């Protein structure tokens, strides 16, 4: 990990205040592919009336680069079922993100000094005027799934389950990022806690009203994003408050 990345990670960890997270496999015929490609000449153009969301995925410490593909596929398929066209690109901590992108940050583990619940798998930025950011804590997800460390020993199926779970955690946090007033509910994707079976099994449902609110929220521009995560540390900015 470079010095600038380490400084940025520690800055983020020190500013974590409170947290929540959680979110089946993609189904045939789901709208919005996992990583949308430009339309070829002569093909139909996408319906611009469908709300879209662009995500920049940052694996700060290179914790699980192999998990990007299944995680991006799952979160894109799930958002597609909610009527949202999603695109996900993997970037490093020095990459320049655009103002229209929401950043998803994968950290190795939950910051020890945070006020997050010990069971929290992620958190969401809620600072006024700050870029909307979702953070996922990689080490907490396999604990919920019942997977033993270290993950280099995992099978292909276990790695896929981990990636699918990451995608669901991200979608749960995206709802909080885009609809800050959205409370947790007793059941479904927006429940405060989900079991390992729910993270790897059939997709937890989401209320139609929540899906509609999410689509409506995407009609609003995202706050301007910093030049890059590492630039935030170099320029002395505090990380956004997280929930």
FENMOPE-V485271 format. One record per residue. RES is the residue in one small letter. PSI is psi in degrees with one decimal (* if undefined). Layout:
{{RES & PSI} {RES & PSI}}
This chain:
{{x & 128.6} {x & 162.1} {x & -41.3} {x & -38.2} {x & -43.7} {x & -43.5} {x & -43.7} {x & -42.5} {x & -44.4} {x & -37.4} {x & -44.0} {x & -45.4} {x & -38.9} {x & -21.8} {x & 1.1} {x & 128.6} {x & -52.1} {x & 159.5} {x & 163.3} {x & 162.4} {x & 168.1} {x & 159.2} {x & *} {x & 157.9} {x & 156.7} {x & 141.9} {x & 148.3} {x & 138.8} {x & 3.6} {x & 138.7} {x & 159.6} {x & 99.6} {x & 165.8} {x & -42.6} {x & 93.5} {x & 137.3} {x & 153.7} {x & 143.8} {x & 139.3} {x & 154.6} {x & 134.6} {x & -6.4} {x & 160.5} {x & 139.8} {x & 150.6} {x & 150.1} {x & 112.4} {x & -8.5} {x & -14.3} {x & 124.3} {x & 146.1} {x & 158.5} {x & 126.8} {x & 131.8} {x & 140.6} {x & 118.8} {x & 120.8} {x & 110.5} {x & 91.9} {x & -48.2} {x & 11.6} {x & 38.7} {x & -48.6} {x & 68.8} {x & -27.5} {x & -13.6} {x & -9.6} {x & -47.9} {x & -52.8} {x & -33.0} {x & -45.5} {x & -39.3} {x & -45.4} {x & -47.1} {x & -34.3} {x & -41.1} {x & -40.9} {x & -44.6} {x & -34.6} {x & -39.3} {x & -17.9} {x & 3.9} {x & 26.6} {x & 129.7} {x & 120.6} {x & 144.7} {x & 141.5} {x & 131.2} {x & 141.7} {x & 128.9} {x & 163.0} {x & 177.7} {x & -14.3} {x & -2.3} {x & 149.7} {x & 119.3} {x & 160.3} {x & 162.1} {x & -20.8} {x & -3.6} {x & 144.5} {x & 131.4} {x & 132.6} {x & 119.9} {x & 125.1} {x & 116.0} {x & 151.7} {x & -38.0} {x & 168.4} {x & 133.6} {x & 127.5} {x & -32.1} {x & 6.1} {x & 167.4} {x & 17.5} {x & 152.8} {x & 143.4} {x & -20.6} {x & -1.4} {x & 132.2} {x & -4.6} {x & 179.0} {x & 167.4} {x & 138.2} {x & 137.5} {x & 8.8} {x & 138.3} {x & 125.6} {x & -1.8} {x & 156.6} {x & 140.6} {x & 124.9} {x & 136.8} {x & 137.2} {x & 134.2} {x & 137.6} {x & 106.0} {x & -39.3} {x & -23.0} {x & -26.6} {x & -48.6} {x & -27.7} {x & -40.7} {x & -35.4} {x & -12.9} {x & 24.5} {x & 132.9} {x & 145.9} {x & 160.1} {x & 153.8} {x & -13.9} {x & -18.8} {x & -2.8} {x & 153.0} {x & 171.9} {x & -40.7} {x & -41.7} {x & -37.9} {x & -38.4} {x & -42.0} {x & -40.9} {x & -45.3} {x & -42.4} {x & -43.5} {x & -41.8} {x & -44.6} {x & -39.7} {x & -37.2} {x & -43.7} {x & -45.0} {x & -40.9} {x & -45.7} {x & -32.0} {x & -39.1} {x & -43.7} {x & -36.0} {x & -39.5} {x & -25.1} {x & 79.0} {x & -27.5} {x & -2.4} {x & 117.5} {x & 167.4} {x & 154.4} {x & 175.2} {x & -31.7} {x & 160.8} {x & -168.8} {x & -34.3} {x & 19.8} {x & 152.8} {x & -30.7} {x & 141.7} {x & 147.7} {x & 168.8} {x & -37.2} {x & -36.9} {x & -28.3} {x & -25.2} {x & -14.2} {x & -152.0} {x & 143.1} {x & 126.1} {x & 138.9} {x & 162.4} {x & 140.0} {x & 139.2} {x & -37.2} {x & -37.2} {x & -42.1} {x & -41.3} {x & -42.0} {x & -36.5} {x & -44.0} {x & -40.9} {x & -38.9} {x & -28.7} {x & -5.2} {x & -8.3} {x & 141.5} {x & 145.7} {x & 149.4} {x & 153.8} {x & 138.5} {x & 153.5} {x & 162.7} {x & -41.7} {x & 158.1} {x & -41.7} {x & -30.1} {x & -32.4} {x & -41.2} {x & -43.9} {x & -35.9} {x & -1.1} {x & 16.9} {x & 144.7} {x & 148.5} {x & 153.9} {x & 152.4} {x & 139.9} {x & 153.1} {x & *}}
